[in-house]
Amino acid sequence: MQKIERRSDISAEEFAQNHLRANRPVVLGAGFTENWRSRREWVDGGHPNFARLREIYGEAVVAVARCDTPHLSDQKRTEMRMSDFLDRWQASSSSVEEKLYCKDFHLSKHAYDAYEVPAPLSDDWLDLFYSQHPELNDDYQFCYMGGDGTWTPFHRDVYWSYSWSANICGTKRWILVPPGQEPLFTDALNNTVYNLLDYDDTQFPRLHELHTLEVVQRAGEIVFVPSGWWHQVHNIGDTVSINRNWANEYNLPVVHAHLRSAIADVFHAFRDLAHLDDFPAIAQQALRANSAIDYAWFFDFLSSIAHVYLRALAAPASPSPLTRFAPFFSSPPSIVHALRCVSDSLDLLLHDDVTHTVDGLADKVARLHREVETATAARHGEKTPGEER
């Protein structure tokens, strides 16, 4: 079992080259979070400050997983007020009767600045997209809270995105699995293993061959999970973490690969309807319901991001939302590089046969592709961050 690199300091440029582009995990040291408000106010003597958490979030309604009750590939969930969850969490800390885990709590819905995104992690196009479209009322900024023994089953993240997880208090044990090993943990019925630490070796006879990486994450540290990597996480002691899913120019091909994989699953599941005239529309609806993404959404995402970068390229002195990123990510060479990556993804869509089954989508993709190609053509020959090494 291989260990994961730890860094007490790293520049945005080095992080981009060695971890975003290379798609390699890393643990960032506690210095990256030492000034966060959440680390001051949510923690009391190394344990959760239950009183302060009640004061800030007590009335919020949260999704709570029962870690001892499997449900499909996840755990059974229920909703309750945060104050009730905190009461039950405190009560169960001295027993083994209840393993409740608050998951996917949307921090941004509350007027409280819990953290600041470290510069190496700032190139977040999902956050940029949703900030440009407040009408969608969505984001991928979460908080997780749970006691000793709470855990998340083996999975990979939404859209096969990058993710980072910062421990505010407590300890987590991470088991990460690079992609490409799916046959080792997929059974004859195409089910993936639920728990790497407790499984039926007759159902998964080759799981012992799996190449894994493991790390114990301490308070204040941030774990970066590469795009498309599988992982399983266990809490040791009372634990609170802040997590984000994100995508950017470096992992667009992986997000598109997720789209292709997800639509293939839909086509297989709905194969008996393939003869219907409106099957393409049915497939896209099923794709969105099952994967929170469809081809139109992916194009809208690329289009929104592309126009932010096109405006920044055309008017570099004008105000831009790219200022939320570290200077390396918003520099002129990085803007050109990002647009070229968008162009490559649009080209993937143009050569994706499914694109041409969605009404009007291929024409939209082609127009945006021409627009981006025209804008970057004038920069032909310039070195970008992706070409310097």
Steps between C-alpha positions, in 0.01 A plus 500: 500500500663821378510821704389844377733799475465774765583866439523781753521756219443495124446767237198510271725433201664195655165367616358542149788313337560226756147431623229647275666414168663181632178406686695398811381519863670710765445603861540871570619591848302668776662835421260534206201516738648654816323836450158359419214625714360147523821373658472768769127485570391144422760335723535494878798313643543291188134396495195644324360813664143375504364819657650720228385267221146511642515878515605533135315215330249362751189575293639362175349179361775249420533159337622239747632157400456192720842343458382157614216485241608443139274636226595404145862620461472752785339517844140564601441870557246703688447872557498681832582836650867557564429560869333157526790334320750665735297384803499140376867517406597614849279236658653222289861604561509281811328203335512291184126498447467766231739592220352814345697700244391844376596511132487751215392792718512809274707758686441772241129515585593668829653843555812384679852514357635169625813484285705649218602283207880454493666639188600161350136385518344822369461403130143380558278516192199341668496782755556755222214352296248505783603850607422613144160325516341573840162397358621137515534528880762228520864445592745231599622642832423267788552427866515150651461428873503171684627300794750220535433216259289697254612449142435535128485185283723439200411740216623765265372854499230674299605565135822310587613842619796605710424544868673634806416436863629707793477358851384766744536257788542127542680244285411319177638184350499515119536209259545624142493287186628625163257445211552222249466216752122467479501128402659421837211648702204441266298179523327297228186717528701823462473591869801669656625402844329685787768474767868432426552386859212252516398317184412157360809363329287261296316801356824697449768230464769735364457789741818402683692606186381859532764776502404751769643807669424578862539802726394606849385862488542708813322817613567795272634292210347495151480188286490555123317218319585480126232496233334162453678332793303259718519538877361391836523713817471415870476747791714440808352692792255789467574654162392810306620573147443752222495350150471624144455333163649688208599488137718716281704498178719215621230236550246583228584179310421296813165678542418423137603137556255490790229633271574228244501228767177622654311522169620148410345377826175678411493351151544154650235548770244641253592283201142374466392858418766566239251465214294800616529824305554699818754259646786757482298739718407218740867403527608855582229531767610172656863607483427823686288322762765235564823701467403866562638579153394469137648610168319835497623577854860416407480732201343778709781457751768523231327795335467697823865442594622570146332840490651601834845421360427656159404827668814490713712436190339784304508755785776404746472828691127463566356348819469123475373218720834329430651718772362245749773264374867512592697729265661202327160366391376841379818609317477563122686177409271301732192663346614391154577151630156474662329603177697243303388235746138612454551480125630144534193404703269657242681296237435186706131590508494559123641151446265345756210340315263565792542877458336472160188337648420803719295760311713793390793413724756417231448838332550681834815303569638574153433875531669525839791290378557743210475798736759359741731388220487846340577673830801282575636487145662841546699354790643221285858427598472636852601262775225413744530330841425167339779531246787640702613165643 
